[in-house]
Amino acid sequence: MNYGAHVNTRGNNVTEPIIGSRQVENSTGGYVWPVDDWKRLDRFLVLGTEGGTYYISERKLTVENASSVLRAIKADGTRVVSRVVEISESGRAPKNDPALFVLAMAAGLGDEKTRHTALDALPKVARIATHLFAFIEQVNEFRGWGPALCRAVSRWFTEKDANALAYQMVKYRERNGWSHRDAITLSHPKPPTAEHQALFRWVTREKVLNALPANIPNLVEAFVALQQMKDAGDVIRHIQKHRELTWEMIPTEFLGQAKVWEALLPNLLPTALIRNLGRLTANGLIAPMSDAARVVARKLTDQGSLRKARVHPIAVLGALATYRQGHGAKGDLSWTPETQVIDALDEAFYMAFGNVEPCGKR
């Protein structure tokens, strides 16, 4: 009898562990070598758990990763925060949500030093207001609004230039029920300038009363005037006059009109363009041999713009898959894909790899 056929320490059927090894059972029922909590932290920060996998549900995978993250926080919380900042700022992850979640865990469940380090890192990870609202929503699961959290959130508002803050307030107005008014009301920031004070008053009070306080930045004035317009022609002229206006600032009733998007197109950033390709094709702006299709293709394959916007290759790949199928995963919007755009997205996918620093590992 060949006993070695049943017991082999150099290779085996993956459904059985190698005898004497530390192999563990994975989600598929096979046996693999375990990874430590720090490797799992990296994987979670880069890959997240959205949608789960073929073998494990989103909830179970999230709980497993959260347990691993918590062990890492208890072992060395400042190292966890440092890793969160490094991966978030370097653009290695397609989405920033896992980094915000881990930062919220560190700010709520770490020791005193870890909590302070996490809150100090908030502006580095929550770079836009959407990120801030996501952080606030998640940190509420782990702690209350003590003085340290109030100071961290208030610094997010007060350390920005007034014009940059105005841009955040009119572009990213709310997420999941959280708004600038909520964040300011909870954190009580002290305005460093008259312009900041005007913005805080407008968001918390005058915005409700449709009034504009003195010293308000010009972008807010342009945004408020835009909300009161009823004619598409007026909207287009306003966009052409105020090039800093973005598509998120346009009233919803005008976003289905090709002429409005044509006015927005010259200043549309790569991330916004990639998200709205289906809409631009559905409303007829992107059509075969059209000027808009050529402009879109040129913008999508601009290496400098892709790098500046830190467009992740996986984000481009997702956009390519969605655009090619002619409809989104949600809603009933559909379109006929334009070949020139598909080719540009394919080229942009490979260009975007230049935005991610190779780690030299499989």
N, C-alpha and C positions, 0 to 999 in steps of 0.2 A: 504494500500500500504506500502511496506517495503522500505522506502526512503534510509535506510542504505545500501541497495543493490547497489545503484547508487553512493553513496558518502561514502567513507571509508578512514580514515586517517591512518589505520594500514597496509593495503595491497591493491593492486589494479592491474588492468590489466596494463602491462608494456607499452601499447600503449597510456596510458593517465597519466599525472602527478598527484601525490597525491595533493589534494587541499591544499593551504596554504603552500606548500613546495617550496624549491629552486631547484627542479629537472629540468634538462635540457634534450633536445632531443639529442640522440646520432646518430651515423652514420647509425644505423639499423632502425631508426624511433621510437625506444623505449625511455623511460624516465628513467634517472639514476641520482644519486647524483653527482654533479660536483666535480672535484678534482682541487686543486690549482696549480699554476704555478710550485711550487717546486716539487710536486708529478709528474707532467708531465715532468719536467726536468729529474728526475730519470728514468722514463719510457723510455724517448727518449734515454738517455745515455746507458741504458741496452739493449733495444729492437731495437732501430733505427726505420726506416720507409721503409727499402728496400722492394720493391715489393708491398707496401701498404697492404691492408687487403681485405677480400671478399667484404666489404661494402664501401670502400673508396680507391681512387686512391693513388698511391705513391706520386704524386706531391701535391695533396690537403693535405694529411696527413703530408707531410714534411713542407708545408707552415704553417699549423696550429701549428705544434710543434715549428717551428722557431719563430713564433709570440709570443708563450708562453715563449720561451727561452729569447727573447729580453726583454719582460716585467720583467723577473727575473733579467736580467743583469742591467736594469735601476733601479730596486729596491735595489739590493745588488750584484754588479758585482764580488766583491772578494769572496763572498759566492759561487757564481756560479763556479768560477775558482777552488775553494777548492773542490767542489763536483766533478768536472771533474777529477781532479787529483786523488781523493780518489777512484772513481769507476774505472778509467783506471788502476791505479797501483795495485788495489786489484784483478783485473782479473774477475770482476763480469760480464762484457759484453763479448759476443762472438766475437764481432768485435770492433775495436778501432775507426772506422770512425766517429760515432756520437760525440765522445769526441773531436776529432780533429776539427770537424765542429763547435762545441760550443766554443772551445778555440779560433778558428779563429774569430767567432762573437764577443767574449769578447775583443779580441785584436784589433778589428776594430771599434766596435760600443759602447764600454764601455767608462766611463769617464777616466780621465788620470790615476787614481790609478788602475782602473780595467785593462786598457791596459798594464800598466807596470807589474802588477801581472800575467796577462796571458802570456806575453812574457817571464817572468822569469820562468814560469812553462813549457815552451816548451820542454826542454830535458826530463822532467818527463813523458810527454804524448806522444811525438814523440820520441820513444825509438830506432827506426830503421830508416834507410833512406827512406823507403817506406812511413812511417808516416810523415816524414819531407816534402816530395814532396806533399803528400795529403794536409798537412797544408798550404803550400805555394800556391797551386792551389786555395784553398778556401779563404785564407786571402786576396787574390787579389780582391775578390768580395766585400770586405768591406773597404779597405784602400789602400794607396799607400806605396811605399818603402821608408819610412822615416828613420832617423838615428836609432830609437829605434828598428824597425823591422830588420834592417841590423845587429845591434849588437846582437840581439837574435839569428838570423840564424848563424852568424859567430861564436858565442859561441858554438853552436851545433857542429861545426867542431873542434874548438880549445881546447875545454875542454875534448875531448876524447884522450886516449892514441893513439899514432901513429899506432900501430898494430891493435887496435880495429877500428880505422878509416879506415885503409886499407881494413879490412874485410867488412865494410859497403860499401866501394866504389866498390868492385869487386863482391859482392853478390847482392846488391840492386842497380842496375846501373841506372834505370829510372822508372818513372811511369807517365802515361798520358802525355807524352811529356816533363816532367821535369826530369832533370838529375843533377848530382853533379856539372857539369860544369856550368849549369845555376845558381844554388844556390850560388856557389862560386863567379861567375862573378857579381851577384847582391849584395852580402853581403860584399865582399872584406875582408875576414878574414886575420888577421895578424898571420903568422905561429909562434908558440911558440918554435918549435924545427926544426932542419935541416930535420928531417924525415917528419914533417908536410909540410915544404916548398917543399920537393921533391914530395909529394903526390899532393899538389895544382898545381905544375907545370905540373905533368903528366896528371892530369885530364883536365886542361885548355889548354895545349899546346902540350906537348910531346906525349900525347896519340894519338893525330891526326897524329903526325909525326912518330908514331911507335918507339919512342925512350924512353929510361928509364934514368931519371936523377940519379945522385949519391945519396946515402943515402935512396933509396926507400926501403920500407919493403920487406922482402923475399916473403910474400904472393903475392904481386903484380908481382914479377918476375916469380913466379910459374904460376900465372894466365895468364900472357902474353905468356909464353912458351906454355901453354896448347892451346891457341887460334891458334897457328901456326901448330899444329899437324894434320896429315892427316890419320894416322893409328890408329885403335881402340886399338891395342896392346900397342902402345906407350901411349895412353891416360890412359889405365888401370894401367900400370906401374907407370905413373906420379901420379895418384890418390893414389896408394899404398905408394908412397914415400912421398907425401904431404897430410897427412890425414886431414889437415884443409880445403882442397878444398871441396866445397859443390856442389850439383847438379845444382844450378843456375849458377855456373861458367863454366860448361861443354858446349862446342859448341853444338848447337842444333842437328846437324847431327848425334851425337853419343848417344842422349838420347833415341833412340828407341832400343838400343842394350842391351840385358839382362846381358851380361858380364860386361858392364860398370856399370850398377846398382848394380851388385853383388859386385863390388869393392867399391862402395859407401855405401852399406848397413850397414857395421859395425859402421859407424859414422853418420848415418842418424838420425837426431833428430826427436822426436815424431810428431811435426807439419808437417815437410816435408814428413815424412813417411805416415801420414794420407792423405795428399793431393795427393800422388802419388800411392796409392794402386791400382787404376784402371790401371795405366800405367804399373806397375810391373806385374800385372796379365796378361794384354794384350800381353806383350812381352815374356811371358813364364817363367819369373823368379819365380813367385809364382805359384806353381802347387801342386796338391794333393800329400801329403806325402813328399814334397821336403824339403831340408834343409832350403831353403829361407823362406818357409811358417812357419817353426818352429821358425826361428829367428825373423820374423815379428811378430808372435803371442807373443813371449816372450817380445819383445820391446814394443808392444802395451799395455801389462799388467804389465809393470814396474811402480809401484806406484811412486817411487822416480823420475823417468824421467818425468812422466806426471805432477807431481807437480812442478818440476824445470822449465819445459817449460810452465807452467800455461795453460795447455790445458783445454778449457772450455767444459763442458758436452754437450752443444748444438752443438758445433763444431764436437764433436765425433758422436752425433746423426745424424747430417747432412751427415757426411762421411759414416755412416752405411747405411742410406737410399739410398745414391747414389751408394755405392758399391754393395749393395744387388740387385739393379735393373739392374746392368750389363752395364750401360752406363751413361755418364754424361748429364747435362742439355744442354751443348753446345758442338759443334764439333761432329765428327762421331766415336770417340773412343768407342769400346765396348769390353767386356770381360765376361768370365764365372766365377761368384763369387766362391771363395774357402771357404768351410764351416769353416775351422780352423780360417780364418781371420774374418769371420762374428762373430763367437763366441768370438774372442779376442776383437773385437770392442764393442760387447755387454757388455763384462766385463769391458772394459775401460770406457764406458759410466758411469757406476755406480762408478768406481774408481775416475773419474774426479770430482764428486761432492765434494770430499775432498779438491779440489783446490779453492772452492768458500765458503766464510764465510756465514753461514746462517744469514738471516736478522730477522728471527723470526716472519715473517708476511706472509699472504696469497699471 
